[in-house]
Amino acid sequence: MTSRSAAHDLPAYLAPLPERLEELALRLVWVIVAVNLAGAVFGFWHYRFQLMNSRLVIWPAVADSPLATLCMAASLVSWKVGRNRDWIHALAFLGNLKYGFWVVFVQLAINDVLTTGDPYHWFLLVSHFGMGIQALVVYRYAEFTVPAVSVATLWFSFNDLVDYFVPIVGDYHHTYFGPRLVNAGNHNVPAHDFAAAAAVGLTILGAVLALAIRIRRLENRLDAE
């Protein structure tokens, strides 16, 4: 199991979770894989109507959260069996960080879950908060190489582009969320701008954090030599 050695020690703003929680997650890796697979199945069910109304070629840009959880499962499995794939780790990190905390933002700021008390929206908030948290463990086993982070950043930037700015196949492809933005084509409400800003901001944040972790690790390794 990977341990936090001096060469991998990171400041709290790059590795905010308690080390014991990280260690627990790495010990329960197969449980977390199963949870992510179950979450992906549920997520595709959640997106079923939107997928039915979208052309097949654009499906990977529609079901964002289920694909992110599949990437997380693939990332954990590839690490656990000793067949690391840097690009999968980067996709898992950026995807779960982005869509996990994006949904938390949507439920709090747009769907106003604290006031409505809607059980389904609460479920989405809690489950996606877990997605964001699990992303913060990926650094323990991943090498955030520049090519890998570039691939993930380009993919999620493309998602932002077709979700909110330039649909290339049919309508805009962001998730149907409401009640203030139920129709994907309704971009004349402030909720759309808030959601778009959060998505773009989280894409940038994920890329910056991944590269900052890599830079700090390289500095630590040089200092240790």
Buried (B, 14 or more C-beta within 10 A) or exposed (E): EEEEEEBBEBEEEBBEBEEEEBBEBBEEBEEBBEBBBEBBEBBBEBBEEBBEEBEEEBBEBBBBBBBBBBBBBBBBBBBBEEEBBBBBBBBBBBBBBBBBBBBBBBBEBBBBBEEEEBEEBBEBBEBBBBBBBBBBBBBBBBEBBEEBBBBBBEBBBBBBBBBBEEBEBBBBBBBEBEEBBEEBEEBEBEBBEBBBEBBBBBBBBBBEBBBBBBEBBEEBEEEEE
